[in-house]
Amino acid sequence: MSLPETYKVLLPAHTEGGQPFFEDHLLPKLTDNQVLIKVEFAPIHPSDIFLLQGYYKIPGHPVKPCGYEGSGTIVAVGNNLKVSHKIGDKVFLLGPGTYSQYVVRNSEEVQIVPEDLSLEEAASHFMNPATVYYMGTLAEGHKAAIHTVGASAVGRMLIRYFKYKGIKLINIVRKEEQIEELKAAGADYVLNSQAEDFEQKLKELAEQESATIAFDAINGEFTGKVLRAQPVKSIIYVYGSMAGFSANGVGTMELFQGKVVAGFLIFNYLEELKQKGESGQFFENVHALLKKVLYSKVQKTFKAEELDEAIAYSAANSSKGKIMLRPN
């Protein structure tokens, strides 16, 4: 196939809350061990939206193209590849830049998509599956766990994975209709955080099931509510910031009871694995479960030029399944 001279790259807004924009870049010439990938699908995560809207800038660091993960087709290969990919191979890829039309990667940085996975299914191979798999690693040795965003894409995946692992899960939602949805999906317990007796029921269930580990994507005052409900010597991992960037509801008495608030970022964990030479095995384990357990339902796909509509739709409908962007 003939390749274009230029391609479009999606960059984050210059200011917080601003408008992301496309730039035309020259298609790079490959050097040793590089492959050129035409991006086919890339999911939109809440973290992607924060990046797109300019909230994740780090002073003194260069602006990186948007998109944390995706799938694509290799359309050109360089010389002296460490992994012998060929033109036409379907591959998993990580960002930055999966919202761009093309990306260049070293040959060992991409993996072949198994034949039983479509490119659309393969696009969501990292952020949610790796996060859920890591949660399972942290939960080993615990009888039960609490998750504060049970109806989210991560929440629905976590229900399947913890059932697979044999760990009970107390799921928290915000809407009454989500209770039956999650129970139909196999959830052990579902509580509505808007109910008057929510905190009492959460404490009773947490004590009954020994829910000594929790995963919180809300933060703010809600972290303290969950921690108060947990048994002594429990831990709550904060991995999101839907209600702000401070766990300001944590009381001293909970700390005196040996309870711990910790944070985790999947990228930090992967860096640890990389330093140990274990990241390859980690991804093999995750990808082996993509079809049956760690899959994401795709509800809608948008073209790159429909970006504004895609962001708005994703913000309003993220609990119903993944939203995909097609850069090409």
N, C-alpha and C positions, 0 to 999 in steps of 0.2 A: 504494500500500500504506500502511496505517496504521503509524505508528512508535510504539514504546513511550516512556513518560515517563522510564524509567531503563534502564540497561544495566550489564552486569558488566564490571569491569576487573580484570585479574590483576596483582597487585603482588608484588615480591620479598620474601623473608623479611626480618624485622627484624634478625636476627643471622645470622652466617655458619653455614651448615649447617642453617639453620632451615627453616620451612615457608612457602612462598608462599601467598598468600590472595587471594580475590576480594572486591571492594568494589562496592557499587551506587552509580553516579554518575547524576546527572541528564543526560539527553540534551541536548547543547548546542544553542543557537540559532545558526544560521549567520550569519556576517557576509560582507561583500564578498569575492569571490574564493574562497570556501570550498565544499568538497563534503563530504557525509557518506557514509561507506562502510561497508557491512555486510561484516564480514570473513568470508570463506568458508573459507579454508585458510591455515594458517601452519606452516611446518616447525619442528622442534625440532633445534637445533644444540647441540654441546657448550657453546658460549659462552652459549646461552640457558639451559642448565641451571646454569651458574655464576652467571648473573644471578638466576635464580629462587631459588637457594639462598643468596642474600645475599652472594656473594663479590666482586661488582663495585661495591660502594658506594664513592662518593668523598665524603670528609668535606666538609661545607659545600655539597654539591650536592643538589638535590631528588631524591627517589625518582621514577623514571620507570616507567611501565607496561612489562610484559615483552613480548617478541616483536620480533625484528629485521627480519622481512620477512613478506610474505604476499600474498594476492590477495583481491579482493572485488568487490562490486557497488555502484555509486553509487545511493543511495536518496533523496538530496535534494541540491539545489544552491542556492547563494546567488546574489546579484546580482553583476553586473560581473565575470564570470569572465574571467581572462586566457586560459585555454584552454577552449574551448566544449564541455565535457563535458555529458552529459545523463543523466537518471535511466535506470537499466538498463545503463549502460556497465560492462563488465568491465574491471578495472584491476589493474595491479601496484601495490604500495605497500610502503614501507619503514617500519620502526619509528621511535620506540618505540611499543608498544601493539598489535601485531598479534595478541596473544592476547586482546585485548578484543573484545567483540561489535561495537562500532562505533568508528570513528576519524574525526576531522576532519582534512582536509588542504587546503592551498591547491591550486588547480586545476592549477598547473604542476608540482606535486610527485608527481602520479600519471600513469601512462601506460596507454594502451589495450592490452589483451591482444590479440595477433593472432588471427585466426579459427582458425588451425591449432593453437593451444595451448588445452588445457583449463585451467580455473581451478586444478585440482590441480597441473598441470605448471607453471603460471605462478607458483605460490606460492614455489617455490625459484628465483627469478629473480636473486637478488642475492648472498648470502653466498658460496656455493661457486662459481657461475659467474664472478662478478666477481673472486674471489680467484684462480681458475685463469687467467682472462684476463690478470690483472696479472702472474702468474708467467710467462706467455708473453711479456709485454712485457719483463720483467727478463731473460729467457733469450735474447733476440734477440742474435745474435753469438756465442753459445756452441754448440758442437757437441753436447753432451750434458749431462744434469742428473741429479741424484740426488734422490729423494723418500723420506722416512723413514716415511711411513704409507701405503704403496702400496695396502692393501686398504680404506682409508677411502673415503667418498663422494667427497671431494676427490681422492684418489688415483686412483680409477677414472675420474673425469672428466679428470684430468690426462693419463692414458694416451691417451685419445682425442684430447685437444687437442694434445698434443705430437706425436703421429703426424700430425695434420692440419698442424701447423707444420713438420714435418720435423726435429724435435729428438729425438735418442735419449734414453731415460729408463731409469735404473736404479732399480727399485722395491724397497723394503725392507718385508718383512712379518714377522710373529711366529709364523705357523703354517704347517706344511709344506703343508697342503691348499690354502692360499691361492696357492701358487706356480702350480699348474695352472689355478686359477680366473683369475688375472690373465693368464697366457699365452694362455688361450682368449679373453680379452678383447682380445688384441692387444699385450700388454706386450712390450717388447724384452728386458728382463732383469728377473728377480725373485730376490732373495736373502732367505734366512731369517736374521734377526738372532740366532736362538737356536742356529744351527749353530756347531760348534767352529771351523771355518775361515772364518767370516763376514768378519772384518776383513781377512784376507788376500785373499779373493775380491773384496771391495769395492775394495780398493786396486788389484788387478790390472785390474778392469773400469774403474775411474775413470781409470787411466793409459791403458789401451787406447783408451777412447772420448773422452778429454780432457773428463771431466766437471768442468768448472771452475765450475759453479754447483750449489748444493744448496738444498733447501727442507726445513726440519726443524720438525715439530710436536711433537717429543718433549722436546727440551731436556735439561738436566741433564748427566750424563756422556756421553750419546749424541751430543751436538753435537760434542764433541771426537773421538769415534771416527770420525765422518764426515769431519771436517775433516782429520784425520791421513791419511785414505785419498785425499783429493783431491790433484791436482797442485799445484805451486807457483802462487802468484798466483790462487788460487781464492777464491770467496766462498760463504758459507753464510748463508741467510736463515732466521732463527728466527721462526716465525709461530704457535707453540703452546707449551703448557707441560704436557704430559702427565706429565712426570717432575719437575716442579718449576719454579720461577721463576728459576733461575740456570743459565747455561751454564757449569757449573763443571768441565767436562772439557777445556777449551781450554788447550793448552800454549803456553809461550813460543816454542818452536821453530817452531810453526806460524805464529805471528805474524812471526817473523824471516824466514820464507819468503814473506812478502807475502800470506799468507792473511788473510781478513777475515771477521769475524762481524758480521752486521747483523740488524736486526729489521724486520719490516714489519707494518703494520696497515692493512687495506684502507680503513678510515675515514679515516686520515691521507692516503692517496693520493687518495681522492675529494675531500677538502677542497682539496688542491692543484689538482685538475682544476676544481673549482668556482671557485676564485679565478682560474683562467685562462679560465673560460667554456667548458670542454671536457667537462663531466660529461655533458651531453646526448648528445654523440657517443659517449662511452664506453658509455653504457647502450644506445644503438642498436646498437653493435657487438656487445655481449654478447647482447642479446635476439635478434639475427639468427641466433645460433648455438645458441639454446636447444633447438630441436627435434632437430637432428642431432648436435651435438657436446657442448654444455654442459648436457645434460639430467641430471636426477636421477631414479633409479628410486624410486617410492613403494612402500614395502612394507606400511605399515599406517597407518590413520587412527583417532584417538581423539577422543571428545567432550570438551568442556572439563571436565565433571565427572569424567572419568577421568584427570585430570592426573597423579596419583601413579603410576598404572599406566603412563601414557605416558612419564614420565621414567625409570622403572625399565626399561621395555622399550627405550627409546632408548639408555640407557647400556650395555645388554647386547648390542644388535643393530645399532649404528650403521653397521657396515661393510657391512650387507646392503642398505642403501637408506634413504631418508629416512622419518622418522616425522612424520606430520601431526597437527596439532591443529585441530579444528573448533570455533571459539568459539560458533557459533550452531547 
